[in-house]
Amino acid sequence: MAGALAEGVRLEPGTEPFGADADAAELHATLLRPPESERERAVFSARNAPAGLTEPAA
């Protein structure tokens, strides 16, 4: 299981697991790793910022 519905952004284009040819164990390990791409870091930051304190996208 990948987590809550809101965590689905971790599987969107621009993230490491998007389109990955991996079994469930490999996918789970990928989801546990820290974000690597700029998109993954942006998603991670937005998810972990206090409500109302995120900056609008440029």
C-alpha positions in Angstrom: 0.0 0.0 0.0 1.4 3.4 -1.0 -0.4 5.4 1.8 -3.3 7.8 2.0 -4.9 9.1 -1.2 -3.2 12.5 -0.7 0.2 10.7 -0.9 -0.6 9.8 -4.5 1.4 12.9 -5.6 4.4 10.7 -4.9 3.5 8.6 -7.9 2.9 11.5 -10.4 5.1 12.3 -13.4 8.4 13.8 -12.4 8.8 11.5 -9.4 11.1 8.4 -9.3 8.4 5.7 -9.0 6.3 7.1 -11.9 6.4 4.4 -14.6 8.8 2.3 -12.7 9.0 -1.4 -13.6 9.2 -2.6 -10.0 7.6 -5.2 -7.7 5.8 -4.1 -4.6 8.8 -4.4 -2.3 10.9 -2.2 -4.7 8.1 0.4 -5.0 7.7 0.5 -1.2 11.5 1.1 -0.8 11.4 3.8 -3.4 8.6 5.6 -1.6 10.5 5.4 1.7 13.6 7.1 0.2 14.1 10.9 0.6 13.0 12.9 -2.5 15.6 13.2 -5.2 14.2 15.2 -8.1 13.2 18.9 -7.9 9.5 17.8 -8.3 9.8 15.3 -5.5 11.4 17.9 -3.2 8.6 20.4 -4.0 5.9 17.9 -3.2 7.7 16.9 0.0 8.0 20.5 1.1 4.4 21.3 0.3 3.2 18.3 2.2 5.3 19.1 5.3 4.8 22.9 5.4 2.4 24.3 8.0 -1.1 25.1 6.5 -1.3 28.5 4.9 2.5 29.1 4.9 3.4 27.7 1.5 4.5 30.1 -1.3 2.6 30.2 -4.5 4.2 28.5 -7.5 6.3 30.9 -9.7 
